Amino acid sequence: MDIICAKCGKHFSSAESAREHRGHCNETKGDNEPNFIHTKNAKLSVEEQERILNSIIKNGVKNNEPKSESNNAQRIQVTPNSKTEQVSITNTGIEIRHEGKPTTGSANIPGHVYLNIDCSASMYGYKLQQAKKGAYNFAKDALTKNYLTGIIKFDSSATLIFKPCNDLSLIETRLNTLEVGKTTNMKDAIYLSCNLLKGLSGPKVIVIVTDGMPNSPGDPLSSLNAGDFAKSQQIDIIAIGTDDADHTFLKKIASRSELGIKVSSEKLEQSITSSVKLLPGNRMPEIKS
């Protein structure tokens, strides 16, 4: 295997040596990454190219450097010097051209979901404990569908508890800090979720958990308007209600009527956990030549 830096012309005999060259190329300016090419005689299959790419990407960030956020990921491009085989990876996906035919697939970009948890006074005690357990189980199971979970609580106002992540220990710790407040300001939680989801890649979802009706000025219309705004931003909404929640309202604020669900308070934890199954599919597709 002979890999060449397209910037300075230096040859490398392995992916490891090419990887070490990243960030040290004298011809690379600013944040530009060097491009690598294979010699004209190289005959690599798409699978071999993918293996080399994964090797470079997996170990391309030094241990003392922070990992990039999903919407600021580095661009890495490997272009074999062949008209039949080209591979490109960006923060939005993978493109493989094999014999002139493009094949694309997700670069394992996660979806993002915010659980909006009602912490009004009526959630005190058993229901809030159910919501906490359900939220933790939801976050854990969401990872199997390639989703990161964040939490926003709402009572008289909306408060960010943590942004979408995959740190289950952090999630459990922060969920245990949730306490009840006073009223049910649902619309502010929805708008806050929209603002935080703006600009993120992958599917975006809001899951509302409540035991009653929103009661901020202008409600319920103001919360329904907030829901309509979220949908206009291509954000899906799942609404789970119990006790005094109105089923008709839940179906209206959800993206589709079947995503508006009312359950008994005894089944709140189970319903929150099970709602993972309602998330839009976000598994990484296979890449085929």
N, C-alpha and C positions, 0 to 999 in steps of 0.2 A: 504494500500500500504506500503510495506517494502522494502526500497532501501538500499543496502549495498555497502560501498566503498571497492573495491577489493584490494586496497593497504593496508589499515589499519584495515579493518573489522568493521568500525563504522556503526551503523544502523541509517537510517533516515526515518521518517514517511511521508515525502512529498518531492516533487521536489524542493520546496523553500529551505528546510534545506540542501538538497544535493547540491544545487547550491552554497550556502554559504560556503560549505566545499571546493569548488574548489579554489586552490591556497593556502590552509591552511593545507593540508594533510601532516602530519609529515613524511610519508613514500614516498612522491613524491620528486624526485630529479630534480634539474635543471628546464627545461621547460616542463617536462612530466606532463600530466594531469592525475588525478585519473580516473580509470574505475569504473563504477557503475554496480552492478548486482542486480537482483531481487531474492527474496527467491524462493526456489524450488516450493513452493505452489502457487506462483504468476501466474495468468492466465490473461495476458494482451493481448488484440487484437493488431494488427499492428497499427490501428488508435490511440489507447491509447498510444502506445509507441511513435508514431510520435508526439502526443500532448505533451508528457512529454519532448521529445527532443527539440521541438520548444520552450518550456517554459524555459528550461535550457540555450539554445543557445541565445535566445532573450535578456535575462537579465544577461548573463554570464560575460559581460565586465563591470567593474566598471565605474561609470560616470567620474572619473578622469583619466581613462586610455585611450590612443588613440586607435581608431579602426584600425584593421589590414588592410593592403592592400590585394586585392583579391588573389595575388599570395603568400601571407605569412599568410593565415588564419590558426587559431588554429585547431588542430585535437581534436574532441570530440567523444568518443565512449561509447555507452551504450550497454551492452551485457547482456540481461536477462539470468539467469541461467537455460536455457531450450534448449533442442536440437531442438525444433521446431520454436523458435523465436529468431532471432538475428538482431540487427540494428547497423549500423556503419555509421558515418558521417565524411567526411574529406573535405579539401578545393577543392576537385575535384568532389564531389558528395555524394550521399546517396546510401547505399546498405542495403536492407532489405531482410533477409532470413526468409521465412515463410514455415514451414513444409518441409525444405530442398530445397526449390525452391527460387533462388535469384530473387529479383526485384530491378531494379536500376532506378535512376532518377536524374536530375540535381539538385544541391543544390543552385539553384537560382544564378548561376554564370553568371554575365553579359557579353555581347559581348562588344568589344571595336572598335570604329571607329574614324579615323582621317579625318577631312575635310581639304584637301589641297587647299587653296584659292589663286588664282592668284592675286597678288597685283602689277603687272607690270604697267607701266605708262598708258597703254591703258585702264586700268580698272578705271581710274579716274572718279569720279562723279557718275552718275546714276547707272552704272553697279556694282560698288563696294557697293553702298547702297543696291542694289538688292541682292547681294551676302551676305551681313551682315544679312538682314532680313530672307533670305532663310536659312542661317546657324542656326540662332536662332530657327526658326520653326522646322528645321530638328532635332536639339538637343532635343527639347521638345517632338516631336513625336517619336523620337528614344527610349525614355524612355518606351513607351508603348510596345516596342518590346524587352525590357530588354537590351538596349545598352547604354553605356556611350560614350559621344562625346568629342573629343579634337580637337583643331584647330592648323594648321601649315600654316603660310603664306609663299609665295615664290615670290620673285622678282629677284634681282641679287643674292640672297642667300636664304636659307630656315631658318625660325625662328619659334621656338615653342612658341605659344601664351598661351596655357594651355593644360595639360594632360586630358584624358577622365574623365569626372565627371558628376554629376547630379545636380549641383548647377546652376540653370537657371539664377539667379541674377548675379553670377560671369561670366557666359557665355555672357550675354548681355553686361556687363561692358567691358569685354576684347574685344569683337567684335567691340565695338565702338572705340577702339584704333587703328584699322587697317587703315593704310595709304598706298598710292601707292609708289612704288620705281621706278626702271628702267626696267631691262630686265626680262626674263621669265625662271628662273632656276628650271624647273619642276623636274629634276632627283634628285636634292639634297633633295627636299621635300619628294619624294618617299622613298629614302634611310633613311632619318631621321625618317619617319613614321615606316619603317620596324624595325629600331633599337629600337624605343620606344615600339613597339608592341611585340618585342621579349620576350618570357617568360611569357606573359600574358595568362590567361585561357580564354576559350570561343571563339566564332567566332571573327575574326579580319578582318576589312575592311578599305580600303582607298577610299575616294570619292574626285576626282579631279575636281575642278571648274576653268575653264579658258576661256579666250576670244580670244585665238590665239594659235600659235605653239610655243613650247619650242625653245629657241635660244641660249643655252649654247654651248660651244665647243663640237663638235661631235653629236649635235642634228640634226634630231630627233632620230637617232639611240641610242644615249646614254640614252635618256629618256625611249625608248622602252626596252632597256636592264634593266633599273631600274625596269620597270614594270614586266619583266620576272622574275627578282630576287624576287620581292614581291610575285608573284604567286608561286614560288618554296618554299616559306615559308608558304604556305597555307593561304595567305592573298588575299581576294577578292578585286578587283578594279572596281569602278564605275566611269566613266568619263563623265562629263557634259561640253559641249562647246557651245560657242556662237560667233557671228560675224566672226572673221578670223580663228576660230578653224577649223581644217580639220576633216571631219566626218570619213574618212577612218583611220586616225591616232587614233581618239578616240576609234574606234572599235578594233583596234589592241592593244592598251594599256590596255583596259578593260579586265576583266577576260573572258567575252564572248562578242561576237559582239553586242548582244542586250543591253549590259550594257554600250555601247558607244553611247551617245546621243548628238545631236546638236539641239539647240533651238534658237529662236530669243531672242534678249537682253531683250525684254519686258516680256518674260516668264521665265527669269533666276531664279527669286525668287521662282516662282511656281514649276519649275523643280527641284530645290534643295530640296524644302520641300517634293515634291512627291517621291523623290528618296529613302525616308525611306522605301517605299513599296518594294524596290529591295533588302533590307538587308536580308541575310539568316535568316530564322526563328529561334528565340531564346527564345520562351516562355517556362516557367517552366512546364514540363509535369506532369500530375497527377501520383501519386504513388499508385499503386493498389496491393493488396495482391494476 
